[in-house]
């Protein structure tokens, strides 16, 4: 039995026991009329306890592209998901969602919430695009007031009914936008990649309470001016928010007219319209509505997609290899310079005698304890950086983290210089003394530094960081055993 067949038998649980007039489109009718029908009562939207994610797409300044990204995200999900996807805005003069989707509803989410609060019938709520995307959005109009209870009720039931709900929150200027943000399970902050936009975005975020979900992402649209400073400030902002940073190109300007359609359709090929003939999506590929159906639904790569955990591990290994390679290259250069310029002076300065180590457990324990003290500096700084991201004084916390990074970098550099100078001064004797434990110690320190760099870019799970830390400790323990009992 379809949802619409239950319409006269069930009522929506509304605040304070009000009767509901919320009407829901039959999910099977993609071409259903959007004319209001005032004689229907609301069904229970879902009997399932499962709740789909609610993504709030928020522009941190005007013109950030929040409506475009909200539409593209919902459209891609609707095409790839077997469940229904809902896209909505809260009303207002923009009307971007209804323009991009090429459908509109009689009432906005804010207007529907007012009718629900007054226990008045709301008529038919949604329009459906040719791709099966459910839309709750009107054309441009002056923003209406909203009823908090009504907005929260609509969003709660949307999460129970739909696989994904995407809300275009604009610039959070309206009360309904702020309610949707508070109810969201995930938040996408959108802004241009310019220094001025980042400054305005930081002030907006400082004025908002921390989001309870913690599931945030920062999306920045490429801007040609002031790029280096903007990217640096975007990285700092992403670290503070513990959010991944995603950079995307602006929509390309169409270089030709659409081959069919009237004058209004041809005018729609202007820059920034995701329905345009030459419009590009955030990955730089043709927009899904202008691409062929085969191309729009084709998989990006053969085989099963990699999981986020596997991608994180691959990135960690790449970073560790890069850090280790840089350290080895620096040692080779410094050792070569010392061997050519001042080997005798370096031997007098270092004073190594290579007496050898007694093969006793106490010696291995001492080596391990020394190496763990060196390793702990990285993890202490990592913990401090995580705590500093939650500090109320962001500027002071950022400066403190920078100071810690400078101290850590100085200690690492000093260690590399000493080892490299010893290689240049003693050459073969020092190289033999570093085997076979040296590569394992280098791997442990490289993993720890790579983890720090990776964690500063995005909010890594605590279990992931703990696993990497355990791997580093295990490598150092094996290295201590080899250094004590195995001699080349």
PyMOL commands that set and color helices and strands:
alter all, ss='L'
color gray80, all
select helices_A, chain A and resi 4-6+15-17+66-80+96-101+109-117+148-161+175-183+195-207+227-241+263-267+293-297+308-341+343-350+361-388+394-426+428-433+438-457+462-485
alter helices_A, ss='H'
color red, helices_A
select strands_A, chain A and resi 22-23+53-59+85-89+123-124+127-128+134-136+164-168+186-192+216-221+244-248
alter strands_A, ss='S'
color yellow, strands_A
deselect
rebuild
show_as cartoon
